[in-house]
Each structure stands twice: as structure tokens, then as C-alpha cells.
Amino acid sequence: MFLWSKLAGERWVDAWEERFSGNPNFVLEYIKGGKSVRLQVYCQNLKEAEGIKKLFGGSIRKVKDAEWNKTPELPKPLKIRDVFLVSAESEPKKIKELCLKHPTREVIVIPPEMAFGTGDHATTSTCLRFLVDISRERKDQSWSVADLGTGTGLLAIAARKLGATEVWGCDFDPFAVNVAKRNAERNGTPEIVMKDQDVLKWKPRKSGYNVVTANLFSTVLIEAWPVIAKSLAKGGDLVVSGILATQAWDVFETAAKNGLGFSKIIKKGKWVTARGGWFDDLAAE
């Protein structure tokens, strides 16, 4: 076993917690004085630890067996509306038991890995609920989805299972893209296209997408609004999250300058998730 660690400023705690949300091997330790925190991730192998270091810096050391004597507890399965059960379980026998126990729900399996998005974080779970609502409104229609900042691919997988005819996902993190591809395979949705792509440098297709989901940090959203606007087709639905409540006004104000507005805004703890679209479309509702 190996341990990746890094010191960071206390003001960035929310961003780091979101980045590693759902990973039971992530530990955040406040250092005496309160201005810094120590970030740690216990990794199964050196390759995984080096992948994190390549992205975020920090250091790696080998962990003694005595330090790895406790199996981390998985987050509880998450129910989304009356449709999904999102589980972090990876053992086939236990997954089968979940399916038998919840015969009316579609079980989505997202084992904890470095990339965030297992579904237990408020931002991801609220996005999933919005997706279910959108799918019901688009019943018997053909609709496409672009999932920006796909993480583990959970939203993309859910969209495909909800009936989206075409799903495209991207992330700037190559490790996350590989995780998302594996998750798409294990959940029976290998046709989802996952790309290593920086949203800020993305050139969306001219026809756009019927549904765009963007679970990104506030600072990235603010910069990405011109690109996101180009990616959303007329009459499209937009779901955004990863927004700190203290930064929400700046995020929505910049969105408005690009012709986008939000009719449903949900705050959970420090985080805000919103559903909207083009101003003209919202006014016609």
C-alpha cells in the first residue's frame, strides 16, 4: 500500500472534499493553527498514487501493513427517486443481493476510486434527481447528453439508462476518463463516449446537445459559460453543480450574460445545484 499526501491552505478545503468525495481512502487532517490541512489518500498500488501526484503534486510513501489493518467502510447505497440505487459495492455476490433486494430499481455500481462522483455527495445526487425529472419530461423523445466534468461517469451512465439516445462525457483528468470508461463497461453502457478534454478548450458541435450536465467547480463554470452556451441546443435542459453557495451569485450572473438562466435552484449544505436553460425557453414555459 502507498500513501499520497499534500499540504494545502484551509480555504481550499471545500474544493478538495468535493474532488475526493466518495473515496473512502481520503483523509483530511487539520493542522494545529488552523491555516493548513494535510490531504491524504491511501492507494492500493504505486501507479494509483503516482497518478494523483502527477495531477496535484505532493509526496508518496509506502505504508506499513500495520497502518492498513482496517477495511474502509463503503458509503450506503443511495436511492434516487423511485428509479436508481447507486452502490459503491464491487463484489458480484453483494451486487446480486442488492438487485434482488431492490427489484424495481436500476442498480448502478460505482466503486470508490480517485475520481469523485460516486453519488453520495449532495451535488451529484441532486444532479441525478434532476436527470430523472428531465427524462420523464422527454419521454418518447430522442435526446442527447453532454456530461462535462464526468468524474466517474455516473451522470452519463444514468442518462443512458434513463433513455438518452446519445451520451458524450469528458474530463480534464485522464485518470477520471479511464475510471469512467470502466464504469460504463461494468454498468452495461459501453456505447457512452468518454473523452480526455479540457472544457475550456472544447469546441462543441454546431447542433449542440439536448441536455448538458456540468458538475464543475465555480471558478471553472464562470470561465466555461461561453463554451457551455454553445453546447446547449435550443429547448435544451442545463444542469450545473459543484457550486459553493458563497460563489453562486457570481456563477449565475456570468451565466445570464451568456443568455442562460435557472428556474430551479437547490442548496444543500455549502453546495448549490441548479436546473435551467436558455432565457427564451424558460420564459415560454
Secondary structure, DSSP 8 states (H G I E B T S, - for coil): -EEEEEEEEGGGHHHHHHHTTT-TTEEEEE-TTSSEEEEEEEESSHHHHHHHHHHH--EEEE--GGGG-S-------EEETTTEEEE----HHHHHHHHHH-TTSEEEE----SSS-SS-SHHHHHHHHHHHHHHHHTTTS--EEEEET-TTSHHHHHHHHTT-SEEEEEES-HHHHHHHHHHHHHTT-TTSEEEE--GGG----TT-EEEEEEE--HHHHHHHHHHHHHHEEEEEEEEEEEEEGGGHHHHHHHHHHTTEEEEEEEEETTEEEEEEEEHHHHHH-
